[in-house]
Amino acid sequence: MPMSTTPLPPSASFVANAFLEPSGPREEVIVNPATEEVLGRVTSAEDRDVDAAIGAARRAADTGAWSSSTPRERSAALEALVDVLASDTQRILELVVAETGCPITAAAGHQVGLPLDHLRYWADVARRPDLLGHPPRVTVRPDGSGVLGGWTVRREPLGVVAAITPYNFPFLQTVMKIGPALAAGNTVVLKPSPLTPYSTLMVAEAAQKAGLPDGVINVVTGGAEVGEQLITDPRVDLVSFTGSDHVGSRIAGAVSARLARLVLELGGKSALIVCEDADLEIAGKAGAQSITFHAGQGCALTTRHLVHRGVLDRYLDMLVARVGAIRVGDPTDPATGMGPLIRESAVIRTERYVHDAVQQGARVATGGTRGGHDRGFYYEPTVLADVSNAWPIAREEIFGPVAVVIPFADEDEAIELANDSSYGLAGHVVSKDPARAFALACRLRTGSVDINGGPGYTSPEVPFGGYKRSGVGRENGPQGLDEYTQFKTIKYHAG
């Protein structure tokens, strides 16, 4: 899958349905994390570009064709966007693999197929009526006469949405934000990660081809200074951010100061609870996947493995064997199970966490090195045993292929350990007793929980979000649409 045969989208910001000419000297060099080769250079937006993007979105939200569009028209626009993107899936796949280093087999489903499913879902949801009617009723006055009246609720767009996405799932995260935003009638200014901008620029390219009205989708490229301008502009009605909790807390402070709406999907340090009656085949598979899927670069991965003491040794043996069987290497090879981290800085960060944990007394059960790779930002999948839940390795999000194994004596201790975290995004319980597993899931202070491997699929209908420092609000499903919606109650007197 040579990148030389894959045409890149225009490498500049996209405003009012047109790609801008470079307006400043700043640019980001986009690197393939598996080969360290330069994919291209993307011009960073200047202040005037960001201002133009917000202005275009504001006009489209307030006075353009989009502002008066019906639910059916918004649905048709999203369907047209899906059709254009679906006709170019091979190119999207090649770009995503080259940008992120995600293995092609996993990327085909989670990085490309799933986002298209999401967008189809939102195209259908967009047809939902604007009015939620309630039947009128008669109210008797003190003098015995009657009043016929009632009320209805109107679903209205907020206006302009600023959407800031991370590097790990660039196409999926873009779609997860534009889908509900456009379905609700908003306009969007997107800022992708400067490490992986091409996937989002492809969405802009598709919006142009699909004939979306000017200003409905806008893209500004660049780093933190571009994001800062977006979140502080009073013309922006909602900020939707996915990324670290540290950046999210700073965004929350800036946005709350002007009382704008906010959706935050932040970090995680989720727990996999392996009960004494667990099917260790299921547990081992789930545990290995939590380490190696996209090289651990996923906020909902269960990187704390809480294991009953009675099965601890057997689980560790199972986990180490499974991790050892996963091929680490070229993400374009269908046989590869784990690719690289996004940049050298991510490898150094992962090394530091493992080194410090070993200094504190952790035991490396497998991994703990960069491996024998000639090039690329690789780190071997790593399992650490003899870890305390109080150590940084067990409390802080690494975003690398590392899991810690911590024993527990009974269910109460398992729940105490699992909930003793500043995060609360996901979780997983493995037990042969489904009722027991369900009861444990209910006690976890986290936004979602899988039981015994989960349902086997991911659906855009399922709300996603977290407790505590894992975020504010929900993405996906009806709850996700509500985040991008203003509700107006209209009360009327019929006679």
N, C-alpha and C positions, 0 to 999 in steps of 0.2 A: 504494500500500500504506500508507494512513494508519494511524498507530499508535492514533489515537482509536478505531478499530474493533477493536483487538486487546486483549482483556482481559489484564491483567497477573496473574501468580500472586500469592498473598499475600506481603506484603513483610516477612516476619519469619522468625526461625529456626524449624526444624521438628524436633521432638523427640518420640520415642515415638509417631509417626504423627499428630501434631497440630501445627498452627502456633501458636506462642506469641503471647500478647499482648505488646506492647512492654513491656519491663521497665526500660528506661533511656532517657536523653535522646539518646544518640548515634545518628546516622543518616548514611547515605551518599546523596548526590544522584546519581542515575543519568542520564547525559547521552547523547544521540544524537550521536556524533562527526561525523556528516555535516551536521547542522543546528544543533548546539549547543543544541537544545531539551531541556528536562528531561522525561525519560520517567517518573520517579517517584522516590520516596524509600524506602530500605530500612533498617529498624531494625538497628543493630549489636548483636550479642550481648553481653550482660554476662557477667561471670565466672560467675554462677550459671547462666546459660543454657548455657554451654560445659560446666560441671560436670554439668548435667542431661543433656546430649546424650551425653557420655562414659559417664555412669552407665546411661543407657538402652541404649546399645550394648553395654556390659559385661554387663548382665543378659540381653540377648537372646543374647549369645554364650555365656554360661555356663549359664543355667537356663531360658531361654524356649523357645518352640516351634522357633525357628531352630536352637538348639543341638543338638537331636536330629533335625533334618531329614535326610532321605535325599538322595542325589544327584538322584533323580528329582523329589523335592519342590522342591529348589532350582531345578532346570531349569524346572519348571512355574511357579514364582514369577517367574523371569526372563522367561519367555514371556508371562505376564500383563502384566508391566511393558512389554515391547515392544509388545504389542497396544494398550495405552492410549496410549503415545507415538505409535505409528504412526497412530492415529486422529486425531491432532492436529498433523500435520506442518506444515500451513499456518501455524498459530499459532506453532509453534516457529520456523519460518523467518522470519516477520515479526519476532519478538522478537530472534532472533540478528542479523539484519541491522540492526535498530535499535540494539542494544547495541554491536555490534562495528564496524559500518560496512563489513563484508565485502560485496562486490557480490553481488546476489541469485543470479546464475547460478552463481557459484562456491560460494556458501553452500548452495544446494539440494543439491549433491553432497557437498562436504567438511564442511559444518557440520551437515547434517541427515541426508542419506541414508547417508553413511558411518557415523555413530554408530549408526544403527539396524542396519546390517549387523554392526557390532561386537557389539551386544547380542544379536542372534540367534545369532552365533557362540558367545558365552559361555553362552547358554541351552542350546545343544547340548553344549558342553564340560562343563557342569555334570553331565551324566549319566555322566561317566567314573567307573568304580568306585572306591570308597575304598581297596580292597585290591589290591595288585599281587602276585599269588601266584607262588610258585616251587615246583616239585615237590619232595617230600621225597626224601632220599637215605639210604642205609645207610652208616654209618661202622663199620669193624671195630675192636674194642677189642684191646689187646695179648693178652688171653686167648683171642681168637678169636671171642668173642660179638659180636653186632652191635647197633647203635643206629639206630633209624629216627627221623629228625628232619629239621627243615627250618626255614625262615624265610619271613616275608612282610613286605612293607612297607605300612604304612598311611598314606594321605594324610590329614592332619588340618588343619583351619583354625588359623591363628595366634591369632585372637580378634578384637580390635578394631583396625580400620585407620583412621588419620587421613589423609584425602586432601585435599591443598591444590592448587588448580588455577589456571591463569593466565587472562588476559583474552582471548587471541587466538582460541582455539577452545573456548569454555566448555562447550558441550554435548558435543562430542567428548571432551574431556579428562575430563569427569565420567563418561561412559560407559566410557572406557578404564580407569578406576580401579574403578568399582563392578562392572564386568563380571567380571573375574577374582577380585576380592575376594569377591563373593557366590557365584560359581561354586565357589569353594573352601570356602565355608561360613562366612566371616567376617561381621562386621557393620561398618558404615562410619559415620564422622562426616566429612562433607564441609565444606570451607571454600572457597567460590568466591572469585574476585577481587572486591574491592569495586567494581570498575568494571563488571563484567558478571555480576551475581548471578542475573538472572532465569532464564537457561537452566537453572541448577542447581535453582532453586526450582520450576521446572516438573517436573523429575524427582521432587522430593519430592511434589508434587501428584499426579503419576502413580502413585507408590508407594502413596499413600493410596487412590487409586481402584482400584488393582490388588489391594488387600487384603494387602500384605506385612505380616508380623507386626510388632508394635511394636518399635522400636529397631533394626530391620535397616538402614534408611537414615535418617540424621539430617543436618540441615544447620544450620550456624551461620554467620551473616553478619558481616562486619566486616573490619577491617584486620589489621596485623601483630600487635597485642596478642592477638587471638583465636588466630592461628596459634601464637604463643608458648605459650599455655596448652595447646594441643593437643599440641605436640611434647614438652612437658616432663612431661605427666601420666603417671604410672607405669602407669595402666590401659590405655594405648595400646600395642599390641604391634608395630605397624608404622606407619611414616610414609611416605607416598608423595607426593612433591612434584614439580611441574613448574614451572619458572621459571628465574630467572637463576642463574648459577653462584655469584655472590657470596652470594645468599640461601641457596642450596643448601649452600654450605660451612658457613655458620653453623648451619643445621639439622643437618647431619651431625655437627658438634661436640656439639650438645645431645643428639642422639639416641644417639650412640655412647657418651656418658658414662654412660648407663643401660643400655647393651648391648641396645637394641631393634633390630628389623630396619628396613631403610631401602631405598627405591627412589627414585632421583633421575633425572629427565630434565631436563637443563639446557641450556645455550646451545650455539651453534655458529657457526663462521665457515668454512663448508665450501667446498671448492674444486671448480670446474668446469674440467677439463683439456681443452683443445681442441688435439688433435694436428695435425701438419702435413697429414695425410691426412684430416682430419675433413670430414664433410658439413656445410658451413657453414649450410645451412638448418636442420638439426637443432640444431646448436650455437647458432645465433641464437635459435631458438625457446626452447630450454632457458634460455639466458642472459636473455632478456627476461622469461620467467616467473619466474625467480629474483629479479628486481627488483620486479615488479609484483604478484605473487600476494599478496593480502591486504596490499598496501602494504608488502611486505617484513617483515611481522610473523609470521615463522615461523622456528623455531629450526633447521630442517633445510634451509633455502634455501641455495643455493650462491652466495654473495655475493663470493667471490674468483674471478675468471675468469683462469685461467692459460692463456696462449695462445702457441703456437709462433710465433716471430718471422716465419717464412715466410708466415703467414696473418694476422698481427696486424692490418694495415690493413683487409683485407677483412672480417675478423670485426667490427672496430669499426664499419665502415660498415653491416654487416648488423644488428648489435645496435642501433645508434642508430635505424635505419629502423624496426625492429620496435617498439622502445619508443615511438617517436614516433607509431605508428599506434594505440596503445592509448588509449582514451578514459578520462579521469580525471574522476570526478564523482559524481553521485547514485547510491548503491549500490542503490536500488530500481529503477533503469532497467536492463532486461536487456542493453542495449547497452554498459553501463559495464564497463570492464575492470579499473579500479583505484579503490578508494574512499579514505577518509581514514585517517589514523592515529588512535589511540585518544583522545588528549588533546593539548592545546596543549603540554604539557611534552614529549611525544614529538616534536613538530615542532621545538621549540627544540633538543632533543638532536640531532636529525638535522642541523639547520642548523649546529650547532657543529662536528660531525665534518667536514662538507663544508668549512666555512670554514677549519678548522685544516689540512685536507689541502691545500687550495689554497695556503695560506700556506707549506706545506712544499714546494710545487712541482707538485702534481697539476694536471692539465688537465681541465676540465669538458667532456666530449664532448657531453652533453645534460643538460638539467634544471638542478638546482642552485638552484631558486627555489620559492616557494610557489604560483606560478601565479596566475591571475586569479580565484580563487574568492571569492565574496562572504561566505561563511560556511563553517564546517566546518574540521576540522584536517587540511588537505591539504598535501602536499609533492610536487612533480613527480618522476616517476621519473628517477633520476640515474645517469649513468655517468661514472666518473673514470678517466682514463688517466694514464700516466707516474707510476705509483704504486710505491713501494717496499714490499715485504712486511714491512719492519721498522716501518712507520708505524702509529700507532693505528688509522687508517681501515681497515687491512688485518688488524689483529690483534684488535680488540674488536668485540663484537656491537653493532650499531647498532639493530636492530629498526625499520628504516625502509627506504624504497625506493631503496637505494643499493648499487651494485656497483663494485668496482675491477677494472681490467684490468691484468694484470702479465705481461710477456713471459717466455718461457723459450727456451733454445737446444736442449735435448735432453731425453730422458725422465728421466734422472737428476736434472736440475735441476728438472723439473716435480714429481717426487716429493719432492725436498728442500724445495721451496717449499710444497707442499701439507701436508707433515707438520710443517713449522716453524710450529706453532700450539699454543696451550694447549688447543684444542678438538679433538674428533674425533667428530662426530656423523654427518655424511653426506658424500657426494662424488658426482661425475659425471665420466665419461670419454667423450669423443666421438672415435671413430676408425673408419674404414671397415674396418679389420682387427679383427674381434671377438676373435680370440685375443690380439692385442696389447692391446686394451682390457681384457680379462679379467686379463692379467698385471699391468697397471698397477693395476687395482682391488685385486688381492691385495697390492700393496705399500703401499696407503694405510692409515694407522693411523686408521681410522674405522669406525663401527658399521654403516654401510650405504653402498653405492655403486650408482648407476645407470649403465648403459652405453647410449649412443646413444638417449637418451630414456626408458629404463626400460621396464617391462613394459606400461605403459598403464593400470594399475589399482593400487589400494591394498587390501591384504587384512589383516584382523585376525589371520590366521594367521602373519604375518611378524613376527618379533621386532624390536623397535625400541629403540635405546639407543646410548650412545656410549662412546668411550674418553676418558681424561684428564678434563678439567674439563667434559666433556659429560655426565657422569652416572655413576651406579652402578646396576647391574641392568638388566633388560630388561622392556619392556612388550609385550603382545600374544603370541599363539602359545603353545605349550606352555611355553616358557621364562617367559613372563609369568605363567602360572598357578603355576609353581613358586615365584615370588617371594612369593606370598601363601599358601604352604603350609608346613606342618611335616611332616617325614617321620619316622615311627616304625617302627623295625625290631622285629618280634616273632619271637623264636626259640622253637621248641617241640620237645619230646621226645615222639615219638609211640609209642615202645615199644622 
